[in-house]
Amino acid sequence: MEKKKSINKYISNGIFIVVLALFIFVPSAKALLLQGLMQIGLFNPDVKTEKIVSDAYPDLKFKDQSGKIITLNELKGKVVFLNFWATWCPPCLAEMPSINKLYKQNRNNEDIVFILLDADSNFEKANGYMKARKYTMPVYQMASSVPDEIFAGSLPTTVVFDKKGRLSFKHEGAANYNSKKFVEFIEKLRVSTQ
C-alpha cells in the first residue's frame, strides 16, 4: 500500500511538472491560459469614461504587404485601432481572438481602421499565423519611427486614435478588446464629432 501511494505521488508530481513546463516553454499554452483568464473577466482594458487625448501624430507611417504606405494623417476622420504584436508573444496570441471579434464586428464600418503591426517585420510569418487561425485582420509593419508615447517596446501594446488622429487610448499587456465597455468606447469615438 505504501509503495502504491509513493508511485501515485511520483505520477502526480510528474504530471504537475509537465503541465508547468508547458505553460513556461510553449507560447501557445501560455496564450490559452491567458485567454481563459480573459473570458472570466480578468485582463479587460481600463477604459476611462473621459478620453485621454494627446496631440496628433500625423507622421506615423504603416506599410502593408504589397509595400503600400499609409500615414496616420491619411486616416483622419476614422478611428484607428493599432496593435503591436508578435507571433512568439503569448499575451499577444491570447488577445488575438478578442481583437478578431472586434474586427469582425467593425470590418464593414468605414469609420474604423484596424492596423496590426508585426513587431518582427516578418509578413510571411505574421500572415501565416493569421491564415492558420482563419483571421482576416490586416497585418502591417512600421514605415517610420515610433514615439515612446505610442510604443515603448512592450508587447502587446494597443493604442486607439480618435478621428482627429489624437491618441485616445493606450494599453500595454494582454486585454479583452471585445468587452462590452471597450466596444462602447470605440463606438463613442466613432460617432464623436469632437
C-alpha positions in Angstrom: 0.0 0.0 0.0 2.9 2.4 0.9 4.5 1.6 -2.5 1.3 2.4 -4.4 1.0 5.8 -2.6 4.6 6.5 -3.4 4.1 5.7 -7.1 0.9 7.8 -7.3 2.8 10.7 -5.7 5.5 10.4 -8.3 3.0 10.3 -11.1 1.0 13.3 -9.9 4.3 15.3 -9.4 5.4 14.3 -12.9 2.1 15.4 -14.4 2.3 18.7 -12.5 5.9 19.3 -13.7 4.9 18.6 -17.3 1.9 20.9 -17.2 4.1 23.6 -15.6 6.8 23.2 -18.2 4.1 23.5 -21.0 3.0 26.9 -19.6 6.6 28.1 -19.2 8.1 27.0 -22.5 5.2 26.8 -25.0 3.8 30.2 -26.1 0.5 28.8 -27.3 -0.1 27.1 -24.0 0.5 30.3 -22.1 -1.8 32.1 -24.6 -4.5 29.5 -24.0 -4.3 30.1 -20.2 -4.4 33.9 -20.6 -7.4 33.5 -23.0 -9.3 31.6 -20.3 -8.5 34.3 -17.7 -9.7 37.0 -20.2 -13.0 35.1 -20.6 -13.7 35.2 -16.9 -13.2 39.0 -16.8 -9.6 39.4 -16.0 -7.4 41.5 -18.3 -10.1 43.9 -19.5 -8.6 47.1 -20.8 -9.1 50.1 -18.5 -11.3 52.4 -20.5 -11.9 55.7 -18.8 -15.2 57.4 -19.4 -13.3 60.5 -20.5 -10.9 60.0 -23.3 -7.1 60.6 -22.8 -6.5 62.9 -25.7 -3.0 63.9 -26.8 -1.6 65.8 -29.8 -1.9 64.2 -33.2 0.9 62.0 -34.6 0.5 62.7 -38.4 3.9 61.4 -39.4 3.3 57.8 -38.3 3.6 55.6 -41.4 2.5 52.0 -41.9 3.4 49.6 -44.7 1.2 46.7 -45.9 2.5 43.5 -47.5 2.2 45.0 -51.0 4.5 47.8 -50.0 1.8 50.5 -49.9 2.4 53.1 -47.2 -0.3 54.9 -45.4 0.1 57.6 -42.8 -2.0 58.4 -39.8 -2.7 61.7 -41.3 -4.4 60.0 -44.3 -6.6 58.2 -41.8 -8.1 61.4 -40.2 -11.8 61.1 -40.0 -11.5 57.5 -38.9 -11.0 55.8 -35.5 -7.7 53.8 -35.8 -7.2 50.7 -33.7 -3.4 50.0 -33.6 -2.0 46.8 -32.1 1.8 46.0 -31.8 2.2 42.2 -31.6 4.4 39.2 -32.5 3.8 35.6 -33.2 6.2 34.5 -30.4 4.5 36.6 -27.7 2.0 34.6 -25.6 0.0 37.7 -24.3 -0.3 38.9 -27.9 -1.6 35.5 -29.0 -4.0 35.4 -26.1 -5.7 38.7 -27.0 -5.9 37.9 -30.8 -9.4 36.2 -30.6 -10.9 39.2 -28.9 -9.3 41.6 -31.4 -10.6 39.4 -34.2 -14.1 39.5 -32.8 -13.9 43.3 -32.6 -12.6 43.4 -36.1 -15.3 41.2 -37.5 -18.0 43.4 -35.8 -16.4 46.5 -37.5 -14.8 45.4 -40.7 -17.5 46.9 -42.9 -17.5 50.1 -40.9 -15.7 52.7 -42.9 -15.2 54.9 -39.8 -12.9 52.4 -38.1 -9.5 51.1 -39.3 -7.6 48.2 -37.8 -3.8 48.0 -38.1 -2.0 45.1 -36.6 1.7 45.9 -36.5 4.0 42.9 -36.6 6.9 43.7 -34.3 9.2 41.2 -36.1 8.7 42.8 -39.5 8.1 39.4 -41.0 5.0 39.4 -43.2 5.3 35.7 -44.1 5.3 34.5 -40.5 2.6 37.0 -39.3 0.3 36.3 -42.2 0.9 32.6 -41.8 -0.3 32.9 -38.2 -3.4 34.8 -39.3 -4.2 32.3 -42.0 -3.8 29.3 -39.7 -6.3 30.8 -37.3 -8.7 32.0 -40.1 -8.2 35.6 -39.0 -8.6 38.2 -41.7 -7.1 41.2 -39.9 -4.7 43.4 -41.8 -1.0 43.0 -41.0 1.3 46.0 -41.3 4.9 47.0 -40.5 6.0 50.4 -39.3 7.5 52.5 -42.0 8.6 55.4 -39.7 10.0 55.8 -36.2 7.5 55.5 -33.4 7.4 57.9 -30.4 7.7 56.2 -27.0 4.3 57.7 -26.1 2.9 55.3 -28.7 5.1 52.2 -28.3 8.0 51.8 -25.9 8.7 48.2 -26.7 6.3 46.3 -24.5 4.3 43.6 -26.4 1.4 43.7 -26.8 0.6 47.4 -26.9 -2.7 48.7 -28.2 -3.4 52.3 -29.0 -6.5 53.9 -30.4 -6.5 57.2 -32.2 -9.7 59.3 -32.5 -10.9 60.8 -35.8 -8.6 63.7 -35.5 -5.5 61.5 -35.1 -5.1 62.1 -31.4 -4.1 59.3 -29.0 -7.3 58.4 -27.1 -6.3 55.1 -25.6 -3.2 53.1 -24.7 -2.8 49.8 -23.0 0.3 47.6 -22.6 -0.3 43.9 -22.0 -3.0 41.5 -22.9 -6.6 42.6 -22.8 -10.1 41.5 -23.9 -10.9 44.1 -26.7 -14.3 42.6 -27.3 -15.6 43.5 -23.8 -18.8 45.5 -23.7 -17.1 48.5 -22.2 -14.4 48.6 -24.9 -16.9 48.1 -27.7 -18.9 51.1 -26.3 -15.7 53.2 -26.1 -14.9 52.5 -29.8 -18.5 53.4 -30.7 -18.3 56.6 -28.8 -15.2 57.6 -30.6 -16.7 56.6 -33.9 -19.8 58.9 -33.5 -18.0 61.7 -31.8 -17.7 65.0 -33.7 -15.0 66.5 -31.4 
